[in-house]
């Protein structure tokens, strides 16, 4: 019987059983028929019903059956379409991105059989969306591949690829690349006349700023976005952007502005694409707001409203995390610590693999405080330790991201400047070459030889001058950097540090131990950053004590076993030279901590007759570096080289794989 006849029979059967439960009817066909084409058609109907009813568990299970059956029948286009639909729900609903990748891999095998570029590019796009959950670089590779595969008419899908790649670059801290992709996505959406997704591209860049510590910049840009949404009457997006804006104001501890935004977001919740989520998030946040302001009646009222909506989205982990935080704050204020503890433990489970690191940090801190009030000091300490470890990690990452951002901007500007200079140089060289040719013709062999000699001399002189200018530029840059560090360090110490001390004194008078602890931590962080930026102990203690002090700090805060033999070198160098010697020691130890995997370090500082001898030796993994090599590709080694050159000294590096590294400096007195 032909395939067409089977489809006709299937339609007749469907019409004759219209009054039956559609799902049960098609499911029975799937389970009983031996005809594969009929089974495939029935499965298609089952998928349509389960998707429409948002029964995603059945939708995923039947999709997997459909994919295998379509593959066996050679229906590769249909197979690819179902793979794309199912992979999205496997990733988001079941939170199993590895399974989604495996499913897509099965379809990509038949890529050459797909005539439609949307299928080929769409598969890479979907796999990238799955990879981004656990391997950002592979996600970026898939987005690159999708952009290669999509045709000219696929502009809207290219825009998606740029948008998703921008998000992945943002997660890697590559802000300039991310910003560039967001702009490209915006341009493509604009070309395709999709204003809603143009907003998504702008929103992605705003979230990038907020996520990586540029809160004020994120707020400023989101405010402009909100005004544009209102002008375009796209009210379905307004509630969520107002809610996100309230989150950023929460980070700035501006509770009044946060409350105003939540109330405004509430007025647009019905118009949003997902009203259930909007109400859940907004009511939870309002309950938290009232708990923090000791208005327990309103806190309970909004918590109850949240609990009316939450059962409608039981698998939305983000919505559940927002609700649980509101419940925790309410139960703490209501003195129900046991229930608060249970909700906090549950929230940690919900937050697992969700990528909300700041929320995980906050939950550990709250659990530590709850356990302390319950008298369980061991559990309180465990969660405080987890809070501190995660917080330090996020703080360091934020600092790194910010440095990468500004460094990338600097490199971009520098390369543009070099390109402009190179073009000017090429134009000048072309003009000179033209002049040379005329001289060759009219000047004869003698003039030519004279010009060649002059050219060689000038070229040698220019190369020498360029080398000297490069060295001077690098040295000036180090000096300027040190001056700026000193200024920022002083501002932190004298400005923010003094303000925090005044706050601490007021807190002590008010006997608020909890706030006192927070302020003391803040003071210590400011002092730590100030010390790292500029070693003021050089002026206070002298170079010898300053070096001994930093070695003591590293010894206390790391697992390195450090032995030192340091002679008194006070008064041998001026202040600028002492700063460079201190930085050489500091940066050498930083390199050891970051890269060497060493367990022991030896440092010697000896005052010889005509020079200072500095030796730093570790027992780490070492690296492949010839004793006579002068190939300083590492930024760390470059910095050491430049600081040594500033001191008119020499540096010698000896290292072999698995045999440790020795740094030896000789600095003339």
LUMBA-617738 format. One record per residue (C-alpha): residue in three letters; x, y, z. Coordinates in steps of 0.2 Angstrom, whole numbers, padded with zeros to 4 digits, always signed. Layout:
BEGIN
ALAXYZ;...
This chain:
BEGIN
UNK+0000+0000+0000;UNK+0007+0017-0005;UNK+0012+0030+0008;UNK-0001+0042+0001;UNK-0015+0029+0004;UNK-0009+0026+0022;UNK-0010+0045+0026;UNK-0028+0045+0018;UNK-0033+0030+0030;UNK-0026+0039+0044;UNK-0036+0055+0041;UNK-0052+0045+0039;UNK-0048+0036+0056;UNK-0045+0053+0064;UNK-0061+0060+0058;UNK-0071+0045+0064;UNK-0065+0047+0081;UNK-0066+0066+0083;UNK-0076+0064+0099;UNK-0063+0054+0108;UNK-0049+0061+0118;UNK-0037+0065+0104;UNK-0021+0062+0114;UNK-0027+0044+0120;UNK-0033+0041+0102;UNK-0016+0045+0094;UNK-0006+0037+0108;UNK-0015+0021+0105;UNK-0011+0021+0086;UNK+0007+0024+0091;UNK+0007+0009+0103;UNK-0003-0003+0092;UNK+0001+0000+0073;UNK+0015-0009+0064;UNK+0015+0003+0050;UNK+0029+0015+0052;UNK+0022+0029+0041;UNK+0006+0029+0051;UNK+0015+0028+0067;UNK+0025+0043+0062;UNK+0010+0053+0057;UNK+0001+0049+0074;UNK+0017+0054+0083;UNK+0017+0071+0075;UNK-0001+0073+0081;UNK+0004+0068+0099;UNK+0018+0080+0099;UNK+0006+0094+0093;UNK-0006+0090+0107;UNK+0007+0089+0121;UNK+0016+0105+0115;UNK-0001+0114+0115;UNK-0005+0108+0132;UNK+0013+0112+0138;UNK+0015+0094+0144;UNK+0033+0095+0141;UNK+0038+0078+0149;UNK+0027+0069+0136;UNK+0033+0080+0122;UNK+0051+0076+0125;UNK+0048+0057+0127;UNK+0038+0056+0111;UNK+0050+0067+0102;UNK+0064+0055+0105;UNK+0053+0041+0098;UNK+0049+0051+0083;UNK+0067+0056+0079;UNK+0073+0037+0080;UNK+0058+0032+0068;UNK+0061+0046+0056;UNK+0079+0042+0055;UNK+0075+0024+0051;UNK+0063+0029+0037;UNK+0075+0041+0030;UNK+0064+0056+0034;UNK+0079+0067+0038;UNK+0071+0084+0036;UNK+0057+0080+0048;UNK+0070+0072+0060;UNK+0080+0088+0060;UNK+0064+0099+0064;UNK+0059+0088+0078;UNK+0077+0088+0085;UNK+0077+0107+0085;UNK+0060+0108+0094;UNK+0064+0094+0107;UNK+0082+0100+0111;UNK+0076+0117+0117;UNK+0064+0109+0129;UNK+0077+0096+0135;UNK+0089+0110+0139;UNK+0077+0122+0147;UNK+0063+0111+0154;UNK+0073+0095+0159;UNK+0089+0104+0162;UNK+0099+0091+0153;UNK+0110+0100+0140;UNK+0121+0085+0137;UNK+0106+0075+0131;UNK+0101+0089+0119;UNK+0119+0089+0112;UNK+0118+0070+0109;UNK+0102+0072+0100;UNK+0108+0086+0089;UNK+0124+0076+0085;UNK+0113+0062+0078;UNK+0104+0074+0066;UNK+0120+0084+0061;UNK+0127+0067+0054;UNK+0114+0070+0040;UNK+0119+0088+0037;UNK+0123+0085+0018;UNK+0106+0079+0015;UNK+0097+0095+0021;UNK+0093+0107+0007;UNK+0087+0120+0018;UNK+0100+0131+0026;UNK+0089+0135+0040;UNK+0089+0117+0045;UNK+0108+0116+0044;UNK+0111+0132+0053;UNK+0097+0130+0065;UNK+0105+0114+0072;UNK+0121+0122+0075;UNK+0111+0136+0084;UNK+0102+0124+0095;UNK+0117+0115+0099;UNK+0126+0131+0104;UNK+0111+0135+0116;UNK+0114+0118+0124;UNK+0133+0119+0125;UNK+0132+0137+0133;UNK+0126+0128+0149;UNK+0142+0119+0151;UNK+0155+0123+0138;UNK+0155+0141+0132;UNK+0169+0140+0120;UNK+0160+0125+0111;UNK+0145+0136+0110;UNK+0154+0150+0102;UNK+0161+0138+0089;UNK+0144+0132+0085;UNK+0137+0150+0083;UNK+0152+0153+0071;UNK+0147+0138+0061;UNK+0129+0143+0061;UNK+0134+0160+0054;UNK+0144+0151+0040;UNK+0129+0140+0035;UNK+0115+0153+0035;UNK+0111+0160+0018;UNK+0108+0179+0014;UNK+0089+0177+0016;UNK+0091+0170+0034;UNK+0095+0187+0042;UNK+0083+0185+0057;UNK+0092+0169+0061;UNK+0109+0176+0059;UNK+0104+0190+0071;UNK+0100+0176+0083;UNK+0117+0168+0081;UNK+0125+0185+0084;UNK+0114+0188+0099;UNK+0118+0171+0107;UNK+0137+0173+0103;UNK+0137+0190+0111;UNK+0129+0182+0127;UNK+0143+0168+0127;UNK+0157+0181+0124;UNK+0149+0191+0139;UNK+0151+0176+0150;UNK+0169+0174+0145;UNK+0172+0192+0150;UNK+0176+0197+0132;UNK+0166+0213+0133;UNK+0171+0221+0117;UNK+0168+0206+0106;UNK+0151+0204+0115;UNK+0146+0222+0112;UNK+0151+0221+0094;UNK+0140+0205+0092;UNK+0125+0214+0101;UNK+0127+0228+0089;UNK+0127+0216+0074;UNK+0112+0207+0080;UNK+0103+0224+0082;UNK+0107+0229+0064;UNK+0101+0212+0057;UNK+0085+0213+0067;UNK+0082+0231+0061;UNK+0085+0225+0043;UNK+0072+0211+0046;UNK+0061+0224+0054;UNK+0059+0214+0070;UNK+0058+0228+0083;UNK+0055+0216+0098;UNK+0071+0207+0095;UNK+0080+0224+0092;UNK+0076+0227+0110;UNK+0083+0209+0115;UNK+0099+0214+0107;UNK+0100+0230+0117;UNK+0094+0221+0133;UNK+0109+0208+0131;UNK+0122+0222+0132;UNK+0113+0230+0147;UNK+0113+0213+0156;UNK+0132+0211+0152;UNK+0135+0227+0160;UNK+0125+0223+0176;UNK+0132+0206+0177;UNK+0150+0211+0177;UNK+0149+0225+0190;UNK+0145+0240+0179;UNK+0128+0243+0188;UNK+0127+0262+0185;UNK+0130+0260+0166;UNK+0117+0246+0165;UNK+0104+0256+0174;UNK+0107+0271+0163;UNK+0105+0261+0147;UNK+0090+0251+0153;UNK+0081+0267+0157;UNK+0083+0272+0139;UNK+0077+0255+0134;UNK+0062+0256+0145;UNK+0057+0273+0137;UNK+0059+0266+0120;UNK+0048+0251+0124;UNK+0034+0264+0130;UNK+0036+0274+0114;UNK+0034+0258+0103;UNK+0019+0252+0114;UNK+0028+0235+0117;UNK+0020+0233+0134;UNK+0023+0214+0134;UNK+0041+0217+0138;UNK+0039+0232+0150;UNK+0036+0222+0166;UNK+0051+0211+0165;UNK+0063+0226+0161;UNK+0056+0236+0175;UNK+0058+0221+0186;UNK+0077+0219+0180;UNK+0079+0237+0184;UNK+0073+0235+0202;UNK+0086+0221+0204;UNK+0100+0233+0199;UNK+0094+0246+0211;UNK+0093+0232+0225;UNK+0112+0229+0221;UNK+0115+0248+0225;UNK+0104+0247+0241;UNK+0092+0259+0234;UNK+0076+0251+0242;UNK+0065+0266+0238;UNK+0068+0266+0220;UNK+0067+0247+0219;UNK+0050+0248+0227;UNK+0044+0261+0215;UNK+0050+0250+0200;UNK+0041+0235+0207;UNK+0025+0244+0209;UNK+0026+0250+0191;UNK+0031+0233+0184;UNK+0015+0226+0193;UNK+0004+0237+0183;UNK+0011+0229+0167;UNK+0011+0211+0173;UNK-0005+0206+0164;UNK+0002+0212+0147;UNK+0018+0202+0148;UNK+0022+0187+0138;UNK+0023+0177+0154;UNK+0011+0185+0167;UNK+0013+0170+0179;UNK+0031+0172+0180;UNK+0029+0191+0181;UNK+0017+0191+0195;UNK+0027+0177+0204;UNK+0043+0188+0203;UNK+0036+0204+0207;UNK+0025+0198+0222;UNK+0040+0189+0229;UNK+0051+0204+0228;UNK+0037+0215+0236;UNK+0036+0203+0250;UNK+0055+0203+0253;UNK+0054+0222+0253;UNK+0041+0223+0266;UNK+0050+0210+0277;UNK+0066+0220+0276;UNK+0055+0235+0282;UNK+0047+0225+0296;UNK+0030+0226+0289;UNK+0025+0208+0291;UNK+0007+0210+0287;UNK+0010+0216+0269;UNK+0025+0204+0268;UNK+0013+0189+0272;UNK+0000+0196+0260;UNK+0012+0197+0245;UNK+0019+0180+0249;UNK+0002+0172+0249;UNK-0001+0180+0232;UNK+0015+0173+0226;UNK+0010+0155+0232;UNK-0006+0157+0221;UNK+0004+0158+0205;UNK+0019+0147+0209;UNK+0010+0130+0206;UNK+0007+0136+0188;UNK+0026+0136+0184;UNK+0033+0122+0196;UNK+0048+0119+0185;UNK+0053+0137+0183;UNK+0068+0136+0195;UNK+0072+0155+0193;UNK+0054+0159+0199;UNK+0056+0147+0213;UNK+0072+0154+0219;UNK+0065+0172+0219;UNK+0050+0165+0230;UNK+0061+0156+0242;UNK+0071+0171+0246;UNK+0055+0181+0250;UNK+0050+0166+0261;UNK+0067+0165+0270;UNK+0066+0184+0274;UNK+0048+0183+0280;UNK+0052+0168+0291;UNK+0067+0176+0299;UNK+0058+0192+0303;UNK+0044+0181+0310;UNK+0056+0172+0321;UNK+0053+0155+0313;UNK+0071+0150+0311;UNK+0068+0132+0308;UNK+0056+0135+0293;UNK+0068+0149+0287;UNK+0083+0136+0287;UNK+0072+0123+0277;UNK+0068+0136+0264;UNK+0086+0142+0263;UNK+0093+0124+0260;UNK+0079+0121+0247;UNK+0085+0137+0238;UNK+0103+0131+0237;UNK+0096+0115+0229;UNK+0086+0126+0216;UNK+0100+0137+0213;UNK+0112+0123+0208;UNK+0118+0125+0190;UNK+0107+0140+0188;UNK+0122+0151+0186;UNK+0116+0164+0199;UNK+0132+0165+0209;UNK+0127+0181+0218;UNK+0111+0173+0224;UNK+0120+0157+0230;UNK+0133+0168+0240;UNK+0119+0177+0248;UNK+0110+0161+0253;UNK+0125+0154+0261;UNK+0127+0170+0271;UNK+0109+0169+0277;UNK+0111+0151+0281;UNK+0126+0155+0291;UNK+0117+0168+0301;UNK+0102+0156+0304;UNK+0113+0142+0310;UNK+0122+0154+0322;UNK+0105+0160+0330;UNK+0100+0141+0331;UNK+0116+0138+0341;UNK+0124+0126+0327;UNK+0141+0135+0326;UNK+0149+0121+0315;UNK+0136+0123+0301;UNK+0136+0142+0303;UNK+0155+0141+0300;UNK+0153+0129+0285;UNK+0141+0141+0276;UNK+0151+0156+0281;UNK+0166+0148+0273;UNK+0157+0144+0257;UNK+0150+0162+0257;UNK+0167+0169+0258;UNK+0176+0157+0246;UNK+0162+0161+0232;UNK+0162+0179+0236;UNK+0181+0180+0234;UNK+0180+0171+0218;UNK+0166+0182+0211;UNK+0175+0198+0217;UNK+0191+0192+0208;UNK+0182+0188+0192;UNK+0173+0205+0192;UNK+0190+0213+0194;UNK+0198+0202+0180;UNK+0183+0206+0169;UNK+0184+0225+0172;UNK+0203+0224+0168;UNK+0200+0214+0153;UNK+0187+0226+0147;UNK+0198+0241+0149;UNK+0213+0232+0142;UNK+0204+0227+0127;UNK+0198+0244+0123;UNK+0216+0250+0125;UNK+0222+0237+0113;UNK+0209+0241+0101;UNK+0213+0260+0101;UNK+0232+0256+0100;UNK+0230+0244+0085;UNK+0219+0257+0076;UNK+0233+0270+0079;UNK+0246+0258+0073;UNK+0236+0254+0057;UNK+0234+0273+0054;UNK+0253+0276+0057;UNK+0257+0261+0045;UNK+0247+0268+0031;UNK+0256+0285+0033;UNK+0272+0276+0033;UNK+0268+0266+0017;UNK+0263+0282+0008;UNK+0279+0291+0013;UNK+0289+0275+0008;UNK+0281+0275-0009;UNK+0285+0294-0011;UNK+0303+0290-0006;UNK+0305+0276-0018;UNK+0299+0287-0032;UNK+0312+0299-0028;UNK+0325+0285-0027;UNK+0320+0279-0045;UNK+0323+0297-0052;UNK+0340+0298-0043;UNK+0345+0281-0050;UNK+0341+0287-0068;UNK+0349+0304-0067;UNK+0362+0302-0053;UNK+0372+0287-0059;UNK+0381+0273-0050;UNK+0390+0285-0038;UNK+0375+0294-0032;UNK+0365+0277-0030;UNK+0379+0270-0020;UNK+0380+0285-0009;UNK+0361+0285-0007;UNK+0361+0267-0002;UNK+0374+0270+0011;UNK+0364+0285+0018;UNK+0348+0275+0018;UNK+0356+0261+0027;UNK+0363+0273+0040;UNK+0346+0282+0042;UNK+0337+0265+0043;UNK+0349+0259+0057;UNK+0347+0276+0066;UNK+0328+0275+0065;UNK+0328+0257+0071;UNK+0339+0262+0086;UNK+0328+0277+0089;UNK+0312+0267+0088;UNK+0319+0254+0100;UNK+0324+0268+0112;UNK+0307+0276+0111;UNK+0298+0259+0114;UNK+0309+0256+0129;UNK+0306+0274+0136;UNK+0287+0272+0132;UNK+0286+0256+0142;UNK+0296+0263+0156;UNK+0285+0279+0157;UNK+0270+0268+0156;UNK+0276+0258+0172;UNK+0280+0274+0181;UNK+0263+0282+0176;UNK+0254+0266+0182;UNK+0263+0266+0198;UNK+0259+0284+0201;UNK+0241+0281+0197;UNK+0241+0266+0209;UNK+0248+0277+0222;UNK+0234+0290+0219;UNK+0220+0277+0219;UNK+0227+0268+0235;UNK+0228+0285+0244;UNK+0211+0290+0239;UNK+0204+0273+0245;UNK+0213+0274+0262;UNK+0210+0292+0265;UNK+0193+0294+0258;UNK+0183+0278+0259;UNK+0193+0270+0273;UNK+0191+0285+0284;UNK+0172+0286+0280;UNK+0170+0268+0284;UNK+0179+0271+0301;UNK+0167+0285+0305;UNK+0152+0273+0301;UNK+0160+0259+0311;UNK+0161+0271+0326;UNK+0143+0275+0325;UNK+0138+0257+0323;UNK+0148+0253+0339;UNK+0139+0267+0348;UNK+0122+0259+0343;UNK+0128+0242+0348;UNK+0124+0234+0331;UNK+0136+0219+0330;UNK+0129+0212+0314;UNK+0132+0229+0305;UNK+0149+0231+0314;UNK+0155+0215+0307;UNK+0150+0220+0289;UNK+0158+0237+0291;UNK+0174+0229+0298;UNK+0175+0217+0283;UNK+0172+0232+0271;UNK+0187+0241+0280;UNK+0198+0226+0278;UNK+0194+0224+0260;UNK+0198+0243+0257;UNK+0214+0241+0266;UNK+0218+0225+0257;UNK+0215+0233+0240;UNK+0224+0249+0245;UNK+0240+0239+0250;UNK+0239+0229+0234;UNK+0238+0245+0224;UNK+0253+0254+0232;UNK+0265+0248+0245;UNK+0264+0263+0257;UNK+0275+0252+0270;UNK+0290+0257+0259;UNK+0289+0274+0267;UNK+0284+0268+0284;UNK+0295+0253+0286;UNK+0308+0254+0273;UNK+0311+0242+0258;UNK+0318+0227+0269;UNK+0303+0227+0281;UNK+0291+0229+0266;UNK+0298+0214+0257;UNK+0298+0204+0273;UNK+0280+0209+0276;UNK+0274+0204+0259;UNK+0283+0187+0261;UNK+0274+0185+0278;UNK+0257+0188+0270;UNK+0260+0176+0256;UNK+0266+0163+0268;UNK+0250+0165+0279;UNK+0238+0166+0265;UNK+0244+0151+0254;UNK+0251+0134+0256;UNK+0268+0139+0250;UNK+0283+0134+0261;UNK+0294+0150+0260;UNK+0312+0151+0266;UNK+0321+0168+0265;UNK+0338+0175+0268;UNK+0336+0194+0267;UNK+0350+0206+0271;UNK+0346+0224+0276;UNK+0346+0235+0260;UNK+0338+0251+0267;UNK+0345+0267+0261;UNK+0354+0259+0245;UNK+0341+0265+0233;UNK+0329+0280+0230;UNK+0310+0278+0233;UNK+0307+0275+0214;UNK+0320+0261+0213;UNK+0313+0253+0230;UNK+0296+0252+0222;UNK+0302+0243+0207;UNK+0312+0231+0218;UNK+0297+0228+0228;UNK+0286+0225+0213;UNK+0299+0213+0206;UNK+0297+0202+0222;UNK+0278+0204+0222;UNK+0276+0200+0204;UNK+0288+0185+0205;UNK+0278+0177+0219;UNK+0261+0181+0210;UNK+0268+0171+0195;UNK+0273+0157+0206;UNK+0256+0156+0214;UNK+0246+0157+0198;UNK+0257+0146+0187;UNK+0270+0135+0195;UNK+0260+0123+0206;UNK+0275+0124+0218;UNK+0275+0119+0236;UNK+0291+0128+0241;UNK+0300+0144+0237;UNK+0317+0151+0242;UNK+0321+0169+0241;UNK+0338+0177+0244;UNK+0343+0196+0244;UNK+0361+0199+0247;UNK+0371+0216+0246;UNK+0387+0213+0236;UNK+0401+0225+0233;UNK+0394+0233+0217;UNK+0377+0226+0215;UNK+0361+0219+0224;UNK+0359+0200+0221;UNK+0341+0194+0221;UNK+0337+0176+0219;UNK+0319+0168+0219;UNK+0318+0149+0216;UNK+0303+0137+0217;UNK+0301+0118+0215;UNK+0286+0120+0203;UNK+0282+0112+0187;UNK+0293+0124+0177;UNK+0292+0127+0159;UNK+0302+0125+0143;UNK+0314+0140+0142;UNK+0331+0140+0136;UNK+0345+0147+0147;UNK+0351+0159+0133;UNK+0334+0163+0126;UNK+0328+0181+0126;UNK+0310+0177+0121;UNK+0299+0186+0133;UNK+0281+0182+0127;UNK+0273+0181+0144;UNK+0266+0197+0151;UNK+0273+0193+0168;UNK+0290+0190+0161;UNK+0289+0206+0151;UNK+0285+0216+0166;UNK+0299+0209+0176;UNK+0311+0213+0161;UNK+0305+0231+0160;UNK+0307+0234+0179;UNK+0324+0226+0179;UNK+0329+0238+0164;UNK+0322+0253+0174;UNK+0334+0248+0187;UNK+0348+0246+0174;UNK+0350+0228+0180;UNK+0350+0211+0172;UNK+0338+0196+0174;UNK+0342+0178+0171;UNK+0329+0164+0170;UNK+0333+0145+0172;UNK+0318+0133+0170;UNK+0315+0115+0165;UNK+0299+0105+0164;UNK+0295+0097+0181;UNK+0312+0104+0189;UNK+0306+0121+0195;UNK+0311+0139+0190;UNK+0325+0151+0196;UNK+0324+0170+0194;UNK+0341+0179+0197;UNK+0342+0198+0197;UNK+0358+0209+0198;UNK+0354+0227+0201;UNK+0369+0239+0202;UNK+0371+0250+0218;
